[in-house]
Amino acid sequence: MVAASKKTINSIGTVLANAKLPMKERFRALFTLKNLGGNLAIENISKCFTDKSVLLKHELAYCLGQMRDEYAIPYLIEVLKDVKQEPMVRHEAAEALGAIGKKDVVPILEEYRNDPVVELAETCQLALGRLLLSKSEANIENIYGSVDPAPPSEIKSLEELERILNDDNENLFNRYKAMFSLRDIASPESIVILSKALSRGSALFKHEIAFVLGQLQSPLSVPYLKESLTDESQNDMVRHECAEALGAIATDDCYDILKKYLNDQKVVVKESCEVALDMCDYENCSDFQYADTLEKVTS
């Protein structure tokens, strides 16, 4: 964590909260606060759950989970319980509670594990599964630096991992474990297996597939991500995650695809493409830091 004054943290929070600014600038401010950490950063992030942007609120919850600071738990529980919040936001709050890893949240996750909102119910089930892990399993590190909803499977056979990944009757937690194993193998074969899985399963499952494809940053997955992004029958959370994955891969093809959807009728897709194009620019420039708002507010 980088040290910063209260004034500086609040200044970054002001950027995050400013709805008049482009979403790409607000995202950079958000990830700057995530990197700074601490109670004040969490407070600045959490106060933005009243924003109109579903995408931003989803990302607020994601960042709070990745920070793994129990100070964020009351804010996340409030979002999870708020039926006026969009499913995509409530789902991410539940996932964040699992990522933080405090067993105190088991009762609230149990309360929503059979919620009629399928994405929320499945996320609570996954989060509960994560909280049952041993400390060593829960703290497995990966090269992407992410806190994942499930640990990688111990299975190494691509054929067996593919079978589990695509088995709709298999426990969802086990399918996620197979997913993260395939990501960690990171071979052309495993990337194609993951990419093909974008065409099956629940919205939650497909959105996580898109997320790991963004982490892998392989051009092999671009045609599959494009197909899901352009499919307007897909759930918004799937299309949004496909857009962000294309932004991380950042090839010329990705630029072209994302530009076509900058004016999509679904606001969350439109904003995701804006943020993804900014990520494309970052991936193709010499800038050292994506979360650069600290430098901007102190210069």
Secondary structure, 3 states (H helix, E strand, C coil): CCCCCHHHHHHHHHHHHCCCCCHHHHHHHHHHHHHHCCHHHHHHHHHHHHCCCHHHHHHHHHHHHHHCCHHHHHHHHHHHHCCCCCHHHHHHHHHHHHHHCCHHHHHHHHHHCCCCCHHHHHHHHHHHHHHCCCHHHHCCCCCCCCCCCCCCCCCCCHHHHHHHHCCCCCCHHHHHHHHHHHHHHCCHHHHHHHHHHHHCCCHHHHHHHHHHHHHHCCHHHHHHHHHHHHCCCCCHHHHHHHHHHHHHHCCHHHHHHHHHCCCCCCHHHHHHHHHHHHHHHHHCCCCCCCCCHHHHHHC
